[in-house]
Amino acid sequence: MKIALIGSHGVGKTTLARQIAQSTGLPYIEEVARKVAQLYGFTNTEEIRQSSFERIRAFQSDVWAKQLETEWSYPDGFVSCRSVLDAIAYAIYYNGGIIDTYLDVLKRITYDLTADYDVLIYCPIPDGIDEPENDGFRFTDKDSQIAIDCIIQGMLPYAKAKKVCKLSNKRRDWWLNDVLISLR
């Protein structure tokens, strides 16, 4: 199975993806955006946001390409804490929410690429979370988390994965109720 999680930062995707990988025995794919950020010399998302348009565009394009490359290196299946849709959602966010011609073309290609996923799991912002936990890299403000979540929700209906699972806003239900049902 090829399983990818999608959602804004700080919602619990990584923890859940690791649990799914451990339970299924599938290889776990870490978030590639942080690895690409290191290559660009970025230490956190605020540095990315403050970069030039051209540098942000190049960075996000490389994140998208690296996500695909990494997924394709596991033809027999994987669990990824991110999807190609995440890369586009963040690119749109960094572009001020504007979908220009470049992002529109990339977004349409990405929708077709999601057909590779057996299960795409959307992780919403859980109830009771005031702000994303500061891990030293991600945005920690609620506004960016909500903005990216809204972009993702707008894209999700166009995903072509074999199965799209939307988890509840109650994180405690994710594993036992929502995820196990979606993997059947």
C-alpha positions as CSV (number, residue, x, y, z in Angstrom):
1,M,0.0,0.0,0.0
2,K,1.0,3.6,-0.7
3,I,-0.3,5.7,2.2
4,A,0.3,9.5,2.5
5,L,-1.0,11.9,5.1
6,I,-1.9,15.5,4.3
7,G,-2.6,18.4,6.6
8,S,-1.2,21.6,8.0
9,H,1.8,21.7,10.3
10,G,1.7,20.7,13.9
11,V,-1.5,18.6,13.7
12,G,0.1,15.2,14.4
13,K,0.8,13.7,11.0
14,T,4.3,12.5,11.8
15,T,3.3,10.7,14.9
16,L,0.3,9.1,13.2
17,A,2.4,8.2,10.1
18,R,5.0,6.4,12.3
19,Q,2.2,4.5,14.0
20,I,0.8,3.4,10.7
21,A,4.2,2.4,9.4
22,Q,4.9,0.4,12.5
23,S,1.5,-1.3,12.4
24,T,1.7,-2.2,8.7
25,G,5.4,-2.9,8.4
26,L,5.6,-0.4,5.5
27,P,8.6,1.9,5.1
28,Y,8.2,5.3,6.7
29,I,9.0,8.4,4.6
30,E,10.0,11.4,6.7
31,E,9.1,14.9,5.7
32,V,11.3,15.8,2.8
33,A,10.7,19.6,3.1
34,R,13.1,19.8,6.0
35,K,15.8,18.0,4.1
36,V,15.4,20.3,1.2
37,A,15.4,23.3,3.5
38,Q,18.8,22.3,4.8
39,L,20.2,22.3,1.3
40,Y,18.9,25.8,0.9
41,G,20.4,26.9,4.2
42,F,17.0,27.5,5.8
43,T,16.8,26.7,9.5
44,N,13.1,27.5,9.9
45,T,9.9,28.3,7.9
46,E,10.1,32.0,8.8
47,E,13.4,32.2,6.9
48,I,11.6,30.7,3.9
49,R,8.7,33.1,4.2
50,Q,11.1,36.1,4.3
51,S,13.1,34.9,1.2
52,S,12.7,36.3,-2.3
53,F,9.9,35.1,-4.5
54,E,12.4,33.3,-6.8
55,R,14.1,31.5,-4.0
56,I,10.8,30.4,-2.4
57,R,9.5,29.2,-5.8
58,A,12.7,27.2,-6.4
59,F,12.6,25.7,-2.9
60,Q,8.9,24.7,-3.1
61,S,9.5,23.2,-6.6
62,D,12.4,21.2,-5.2
63,V,10.3,20.0,-2.2
64,W,7.6,18.8,-4.7
65,A,10.2,17.0,-6.9
66,K,12.0,15.4,-3.9
67,Q,8.6,14.2,-2.5
68,L,7.9,12.4,-5.8
69,E,11.4,11.1,-6.1
70,T,11.3,9.7,-2.6
71,E,7.9,8.1,-3.0
72,W,8.9,6.5,-6.4
73,S,11.9,4.9,-4.6
74,Y,9.4,2.7,-2.7
75,P,7.4,1.1,-5.5
76,D,6.1,-1.7,-3.2
77,G,4.5,0.8,-0.7
78,F,5.2,3.3,2.0
79,V,3.7,5.5,4.6
80,S,4.6,9.2,4.2
81,C,3.9,11.9,6.7
82,R,3.4,14.3,3.7
83,S,2.0,14.1,0.2
84,V,2.7,15.9,-3.1
85,L,-0.5,17.9,-2.3
86,D,1.2,19.3,0.8
87,A,4.0,20.7,-1.3
88,I,1.6,22.6,-3.5
89,A,-0.5,23.8,-0.6
90,Y,2.6,25.3,1.0
91,A,3.7,26.8,-2.3
92,I,0.3,28.5,-2.6
93,Y,0.6,29.7,1.0
94,Y,4.1,31.2,0.4
95,N,2.8,32.8,-2.8
96,G,0.3,34.8,-0.7
97,G,-2.6,32.4,-1.5
98,I,-2.4,33.3,-5.2
99,I,-2.5,30.5,-7.7
100,D,-0.5,31.9,-10.7
101,T,-0.1,30.0,-14.0
102,Y,2.9,28.0,-12.8
103,L,1.2,26.8,-9.6
104,D,-2.0,26.1,-11.5
105,V,-0.2,23.8,-13.9
106,L,1.7,22.1,-11.1
107,K,-1.5,21.7,-9.1
108,R,-3.2,20.0,-12.0
109,I,-0.3,17.6,-12.5
110,T,-0.3,16.9,-8.8
111,Y,-3.9,15.9,-8.8
112,D,-3.1,13.2,-11.4
113,L,-0.1,12.1,-9.4
114,T,-2.3,11.5,-6.3
115,A,-3.8,8.5,-8.2
116,D,-0.7,6.6,-7.1
117,Y,-1.9,6.7,-3.5
118,D,-3.9,3.8,-2.2
119,V,-5.0,5.9,0.8
120,L,-4.7,9.6,1.3
121,I,-5.4,10.6,4.9
122,Y,-6.4,14.2,5.7
123,C,-5.5,15.2,9.3
124,P,-7.4,18.3,10.3
125,I,-6.4,20.7,13.0
126,P,-7.5,18.9,16.2
127,D,-9.9,20.4,18.7
128,G,-8.2,22.0,21.7
129,I,-4.9,22.9,19.9
130,D,-4.2,26.6,20.5
131,E,-1.0,26.9,18.4
132,P,1.3,24.5,16.7
133,E,4.1,23.2,18.9
134,N,7.4,24.9,18.4
135,D,9.8,22.3,17.0
136,G,12.3,24.9,16.0
137,F,11.4,24.7,12.3
138,R,7.7,25.0,11.6
139,F,5.5,28.1,11.9
140,T,4.1,28.4,15.4
141,D,1.2,30.8,14.7
142,K,-2.4,29.6,14.4
143,D,-3.1,31.9,11.4
144,S,-0.6,30.1,9.1
145,Q,-1.8,26.7,10.3
146,I,-5.4,27.7,9.5
147,A,-4.5,29.2,6.2
148,I,-2.7,26.1,5.0
149,D,-5.4,23.9,6.3
150,C,-8.0,25.9,4.2
151,I,-5.8,25.5,1.1
152,I,-5.5,21.8,1.6
153,Q,-9.3,21.4,2.2
154,G,-9.9,23.3,-1.1
155,M,-7.6,20.9,-3.0
156,L,-8.7,17.6,-1.3
157,P,-11.8,17.1,-3.4
158,Y,-9.6,16.9,-6.5
159,A,-7.3,14.2,-5.2
160,K,-7.5,11.0,-7.2
161,A,-6.3,8.6,-4.6
162,K,-8.0,5.3,-4.5
163,K,-9.3,6.2,-1.1
164,V,-9.4,9.6,0.7
165,C,-10.0,9.4,4.4
166,K,-10.8,12.5,6.4
167,L,-10.1,12.1,10.1
168,S,-12.2,13.7,12.8
169,N,-11.1,16.8,14.7
170,K,-10.7,14.6,17.8
171,R,-7.1,13.4,17.7
172,R,-7.8,10.7,20.3
173,D,-10.1,9.0,17.7
174,W,-7.6,9.0,14.9
175,W,-5.8,5.7,15.4
176,L,-8.5,3.3,16.7
177,N,-11.5,4.7,14.9
178,D,-10.6,6.7,11.9
179,V,-7.4,5.2,10.6
180,L,-8.1,1.5,11.1
181,I,-11.4,1.9,9.2
182,S,-9.7,3.8,6.4
183,L,-7.1,1.1,5.9
184,R,-9.6,-1.7,5.4
